Amino acid sequence: MYNKNTDKDLLGAGITAALGAGIITSFAVGQGQDIFTALGITVLAALCGIICRQLDIL
């Protein structure tokens, strides 16, 4: 019937997480946050999205 594990789109999960974090961090950079800190947050969010998708947490 319904198999949840048929296709794990890791690239899509990473892009979605990075875009979501990128929107927030771009606002923070506009407010004066360091650009490298913002990029680190974006990369960390993308990695967390990929890991969560791989482990079927979300």
GIZI-V977390 format. One record per pair of residues at least 4 apart in sequence whose ideal C-beta (glycine too) atoms are under 6 Angstrom apart, sorted by the first residue. I is the first residue (numbers start at 1). J is the second residue. If there is no record, write none. Layout:
I:J + I:J
//
This chain:
8:53 + 10:50 + 10:53 + 13:49 + 13:50 + 13:53 + 14:46 + 14:49 + 14:50 + 17:45 + 17:46 + 17:49 + 18:22 + 18:42 + 18:46 + 21:25 + 21:41 + 21:42 + 21:45 + 22:26 + 22:42 + 25:38 + 25:41 + 25:42 + 28:33 + 28:38 + 29:33 + 29:35 + 29:38 + 33:37 + 33:38 + 52:57 + 52:58
//
